Amino acid sequence: MTGEQQRTCQVRVGVRVRPLASKEIQQGGKLSLSINPPASITIASHNTFTFDAVFDSQTDQDTLYHSVSSSLLESFVDGYNATVRAHGRPPAK
């Protein structure tokens, strides 16, 4: 998205898939979804959901920040409202 498109877009949604916790792996758990870059996830081979951005569990914080949040900070400095909300359960140990 260009800077101008980001300023006119009201809501953008990005998803990062967390890795399986060690307990889940020990219990034989497997991911029931597939990531389809750049912007969709298919769950249990049946339902596909499209987002503005999709990141796998190997994506580091720096890459995530630059892909999603850095442009929001620029818009905020230019006088626009900006919010980043992170939601999700941290992985169990």
Backbone as CSV, one residue per row, in Angstrom:
resi,resn,N_x,N_y,N_z,CA_x,CA_y,CA_z,C_x,C_y,C_z
1,MET,0.833,-1.179,0.000,0.000,0.000,0.000,0.878,1.242,0.000
2,THR,0.506,2.229,-0.794,1.258,3.482,-0.779,0.850,4.290,0.443
3,GLY,1.636,5.310,0.769,1.329,6.165,1.913,-0.041,6.806,1.789
4,GLU,-0.399,7.247,0.589,-1.715,7.883,0.393,-2.846,6.883,0.577
5,GLN,-2.686,5.658,0.082,-3.709,4.633,0.285,-3.876,4.319,1.761
6,GLN,-2.782,4.301,2.505,-2.860,4.017,3.928,-3.602,5.118,4.665
7,ARG,-3.453,6.347,4.233,-4.131,7.464,4.899,-5.635,7.438,4.656
8,THR,-6.067,6.894,3.519,-7.492,6.880,3.213,-8.179,5.605,3.686
9,CYS,-7.404,4.599,4.029,-7.954,3.325,4.489,-8.259,3.417,5.976
10,GLN,-9.473,3.081,6.381,-9.878,3.221,7.770,-9.308,2.137,8.679
11,VAL,-9.341,0.897,8.230,-8.895,-0.224,9.059,-8.092,-1.190,8.206
12,ARG,-6.948,-1.598,8.733,-6.149,-2.640,8.074,-5.922,-3.738,9.093
13,VAL,-5.945,-4.977,8.636,-5.790,-6.108,9.542,-4.648,-6.992,9.060
14,GLY,-3.711,-7.235,9.978,-2.608,-8.143,9.707,-2.657,-9.277,10.713
15,VAL,-2.224,-10.447,10.309,-2.265,-11.628,11.171,-0.882,-12.272,11.185
16,ARG,-0.420,-12.613,12.385,0.804,-13.420,12.495,0.435,-14.700,13.218
17,VAL,0.772,-15.819,12.610,0.480,-17.131,13.176,1.584,-17.477,14.164
18,ARG,1.203,-17.834,15.371,2.199,-18.189,16.383,2.663,-19.628,16.170
19,PRO,3.877,-19.923,16.611,4.346,-21.308,16.507,3.640,-22.179,17.536
20,LEU,3.630,-23.461,17.294,3.082,-24.384,18.281,3.944,-24.352,19.533
21,ALA,3.315,-24.414,20.680,4.035,-24.491,21.948,4.635,-25.885,22.088
22,SER,5.679,-25.999,22.903,6.328,-27.303,23.070,5.344,-28.352,23.581
23,LYS,4.436,-27.960,24.451,3.428,-28.906,24.960,2.515,-29.384,23.832
24,GLU,2.147,-28.477,22.947,1.302,-28.858,21.808,2.034,-29.835,20.897
25,ILE,3.318,-29.608,20.692,4.117,-30.506,19.850,4.229,-31.875,20.510
26,GLN,4.480,-31.901,21.820,4.595,-33.162,22.553,3.308,-33.978,22.484
27,GLN,2.183,-33.284,22.421,0.889,-33.959,22.354,0.498,-34.302,20.922
28,GLY,1.419,-34.087,19.978,1.151,-34.442,18.590,0.366,-33.394,17.818
29,GLY,0.300,-32.184,18.342,-0.443,-31.121,17.668,0.203,-30.707,16.364
30,LYS,-0.617,-30.314,15.424,-0.142,-29.836,14.128,-0.958,-28.604,13.758
31,LEU,-0.361,-27.737,12.965,-1.100,-26.558,12.492,-2.247,-27.011,11.609
32,SER,-3.407,-26.441,11.814,-4.565,-26.801,10.991,-4.854,-25.719,9.966
33,LEU,-3.821,-24.951,9.646,-4.003,-23.899,8.654,-2.784,-23.815,7.769
34,SER,-2.982,-23.187,6.637,-1.850,-22.929,5.750,-1.845,-21.447,5.412
35,ILE,-0.649,-20.912,5.352,-0.486,-19.496,5.054,-0.250,-19.362,3.559
36,ASN,-1.037,-18.490,2.947,-0.960,-18.255,1.510,-0.500,-16.817,1.287
37,PRO,0.819,-16.581,1.228,1.319,-15.215,1.079,0.747,-14.565,-0.162
38,PRO,0.530,-13.275,-0.191,0.901,-12.382,0.887,-0.214,-12.105,1.889
39,ALA,-1.438,-12.592,1.642,-2.498,-12.057,2.491,-3.660,-12.983,2.825
40,SER,-3.495,-14.290,2.772,-4.625,-15.135,3.149,-4.172,-16.365,3.934
41,ILE,-5.115,-16.903,4.672,-4.908,-18.104,5.473,-6.039,-19.063,5.156
42,THR,-5.709,-20.340,4.961,-6.722,-21.364,4.762,-6.737,-22.245,6.003
43,ILE,-7.917,-22.414,6.584,-8.072,-23.193,7.808,-8.698,-24.534,7.471
44,ALA,-8.035,-25.606,7.909,-8.509,-26.981,7.733,-8.889,-27.289,6.281
45,SER,-8.171,-26.702,5.351,-8.367,-26.934,3.907,-9.754,-26.557,3.395
46,HIS,-10.540,-25.842,4.199,-11.906,-25.521,3.782,-12.183,-24.032,3.643
47,ASN,-11.784,-23.257,4.621,-12.144,-21.843,4.653,-10.909,-20.977,4.470
48,THR,-10.982,-20.076,3.503,-9.885,-19.149,3.261,-10.311,-17.755,3.680
49,PHE,-9.436,-17.097,4.445,-9.696,-15.743,4.929,-8.588,-14.835,4.411
50,THR,-8.970,-13.660,3.930,-8.023,-12.716,3.358,-7.870,-11.521,4.283
51,PHE,-6.628,-11.104,4.481,-6.290,-9.965,5.333,-5.431,-9.003,4.531
52,ASP,-5.057,-7.898,5.139,-4.153,-6.967,4.470,-2.729,-7.498,4.444
53,ALA,-2.383,-8.304,5.451,-1.048,-8.905,5.513,-1.114,-10.154,6.383
54,VAL,-0.317,-11.159,6.026,-0.247,-12.400,6.795,1.232,-12.725,7.005
55,PHE,1.568,-13.095,8.235,2.946,-13.419,8.591,2.981,-14.783,9.251
56,ASP,4.013,-15.567,8.934,4.131,-16.877,9.563,4.859,-16.762,10.899
57,SER,5.005,-17.873,11.583,5.599,-17.876,12.916,7.084,-17.561,12.895
58,GLN,7.721,-17.595,11.735,9.145,-17.288,11.629,9.426,-15.800,11.441
59,THR,8.384,-15.002,11.260,8.558,-13.563,11.050,9.024,-12.909,12.341
60,ASP,10.123,-12.160,12.263,10.636,-11.519,13.474,9.934,-10.171,13.714
61,GLN,10.103,-9.647,14.915,9.432,-8.420,15.322,9.806,-7.246,14.423
62,ASP,11.078,-7.148,14.028,11.536,-6.037,13.208,10.828,-6.022,11.854
63,THR,10.741,-7.174,11.223,10.050,-7.285,9.937,8.580,-6.932,10.082
64,LEU,7.963,-7.436,11.126,6.550,-7.147,11.383,6.328,-5.650,11.577
65,TYR,7.169,-5.019,12.382,7.050,-3.582,12.634,7.152,-2.794,11.340
66,HIS,8.182,-3.071,10.540,8.379,-2.308,9.307,7.279,-2.570,8.281
67,SER,6.693,-3.739,8.300,5.619,-4.064,7.355,4.291,-3.436,7.744
68,VAL,4.057,-3.290,9.044,2.740,-2.881,9.510,2.723,-1.516,10.192
69,SER,3.614,-1.284,11.121,3.494,-0.129,12.013,4.272,1.109,11.613
70,SER,5.383,0.972,10.934,6.216,2.146,10.669,5.479,3.215,9.859
71,SER,4.683,2.805,8.893,3.938,3.788,8.092,2.860,4.477,8.933
72,LEU,2.322,3.757,9.925,1.346,4.383,10.822,1.997,5.486,11.645
73,LEU,3.215,5.260,12.082,3.936,6.273,12.840,4.159,7.516,11.989
74,GLU,4.508,7.320,10.737,4.680,8.454,9.818,3.371,9.225,9.658
75,SER,2.261,8.519,9.499,0.958,9.176,9.373,0.603,9.926,10.646
76,PHE,0.905,9.343,11.789,0.631,9.986,13.070,1.397,11.305,13.180
77,VAL,2.656,11.290,12.794,3.469,12.504,12.831,2.910,13.550,11.869
78,ASP,2.298,13.112,10.785,1.680,14.028,9.824,0.320,14.544,10.288
79,GLY,-0.145,14.101,11.467,-1.391,14.629,12.022,-2.583,13.697,11.936
80,TYR,-2.393,12.494,11.457,-3.489,11.534,11.362,-3.561,10.700,12.634
81,ASN,-4.738,10.163,12.939,-4.881,9.233,14.054,-4.321,7.881,13.638
82,ALA,-3.713,7.191,14.579,-3.147,5.864,14.283,-3.208,5.011,15.536
83,THR,-3.592,3.752,15.357,-3.634,2.807,16.467,-3.096,1.466,15.985
84,VAL,-2.269,0.865,16.806,-1.820,-0.497,16.552,-2.306,-1.315,17.733
85,ARG,-3.013,-2.364,17.460,-3.530,-3.228,18.523,-3.029,-4.633,18.286
86,ALA,-2.400,-5.173,19.273,-1.943,-6.554,19.194,-2.802,-7.382,20.124
87,HIS,-3.275,-8.501,19.623,-4.152,-9.351,20.430,-3.760,-10.791,20.192
88,GLY,-3.790,-11.521,21.224,-3.505,-12.937,21.059,-2.925,-13.521,22.329
89,ARG,-3.073,-14.780,22.437,-2.565,-15.493,23.592,-1.081,-15.794,23.381
90,PRO,-0.238,-15.485,24.379,1.160,-15.862,24.227,1.303,-17.378,24.252
91,PRO,2.318,-17.895,23.592,2.488,-19.345,23.583,2.772,-19.881,24.989
92,ALA,2.230,-21.033,25.267,2.471,-21.697,26.550,3.872,-22.285,26.551
93,LYS,4.453,-22.375,27.711,5.822,-22.919,27.808,5.808,-24.341,28.255
